[in-house]
């Protein structure tokens, strides 16, 4: 989710997530979910945390898609070698 009224959040707070490995993004996402489930934050803090969670989930999905592609490519290569 992107909020055009809060465009500054992407470059400063959320851009760092692009460099996260899968495990780091997953672990932080788990913590974000726990914090949101506990509640007690004001609306702005909750929304900022939710946006971070969305960015972390997207990063995890990117890693998983890359892993899926690598597995599919390896299977295709293996099948091609078997046909030779």
C-alpha positions as CSV (number, residue, x, y, z in Angstrom):
1,X,0.0,0.0,0.0
2,X,1.3,3.4,-0.9
3,X,0.0,6.6,0.5
4,X,0.7,9.5,-1.8
5,X,0.4,11.9,1.2
6,X,3.2,10.1,3.0
7,X,5.8,9.8,0.2
8,X,8.7,10.5,2.5
9,X,8.2,7.2,4.4
10,X,9.4,5.1,1.4
11,X,12.9,6.7,0.9
12,X,13.8,7.0,4.6
13,X,12.2,4.2,6.7
14,X,11.1,1.6,4.2
15,X,13.9,1.7,1.6
16,X,16.2,-0.2,4.0
17,X,13.9,-3.2,3.7
18,X,15.0,-3.8,0.1
19,X,18.4,-4.9,1.4
20,X,16.9,-7.4,3.9
21,X,17.5,-11.1,3.4
22,X,14.5,-13.5,3.7
23,X,15.1,-14.5,7.3
24,X,15.5,-10.9,8.5
25,X,12.4,-9.7,6.7
26,X,10.4,-12.7,8.0
27,X,11.6,-12.3,11.6
28,X,10.8,-8.5,11.6
29,X,7.4,-9.2,10.0
30,X,6.6,-11.6,12.8
31,X,7.5,-8.9,15.4
32,X,5.4,-6.3,13.6
33,X,2.4,-8.6,13.6
34,X,2.8,-9.3,17.3
35,X,3.0,-5.5,18.0
36,X,-0.1,-4.8,16.0
37,X,-2.0,-7.6,17.7
38,X,-1.1,-6.3,21.1
39,X,-2.6,-2.9,20.2
40,X,-2.2,0.1,22.5
41,X,-0.7,2.3,19.8
42,X,-2.2,5.5,18.4
43,X,-3.6,5.4,14.9
44,X,-0.6,7.0,13.2
45,X,1.9,4.6,14.9
46,X,-0.3,1.6,14.0
47,X,-0.6,2.7,10.4
48,X,3.2,3.3,10.1
49,X,3.8,-0.1,11.6
50,X,1.3,-1.7,9.2
51,X,3.0,-0.1,6.2
52,X,6.3,-1.5,7.4
53,X,4.7,-4.9,7.7
54,X,3.4,-4.6,4.2
55,X,6.9,-3.7,2.9
56,X,8.4,-6.6,4.8
57,X,5.8,-9.1,3.4
58,X,6.5,-7.8,-0.1
59,X,10.2,-8.4,0.5
60,X,9.5,-12.0,1.7
61,X,7.4,-12.6,-1.4
62,X,10.2,-11.4,-3.6
63,X,12.6,-13.8,-2.0
64,X,10.2,-16.7,-2.3
65,X,9.5,-15.9,-5.9
66,X,13.2,-15.8,-6.6
67,X,13.7,-19.1,-4.9
68,X,10.8,-20.6,-6.8
69,X,12.3,-19.5,-10.1
70,X,15.7,-21.0,-9.2
71,X,14.1,-24.3,-8.4
72,X,12.0,-24.3,-11.6
73,X,15.1,-23.4,-13.6
74,X,17.1,-26.2,-12.0
75,X,14.3,-28.7,-12.8
76,X,14.2,-27.5,-16.4
77,X,17.9,-27.9,-16.8
78,X,17.8,-31.4,-15.2
79,X,15.0,-32.5,-17.5
80,X,16.8,-31.0,-20.6
81,X,20.0,-32.9,-19.6
82,X,18.0,-36.2,-19.2
83,X,16.6,-35.8,-22.8
84,X,20.1,-35.5,-24.3
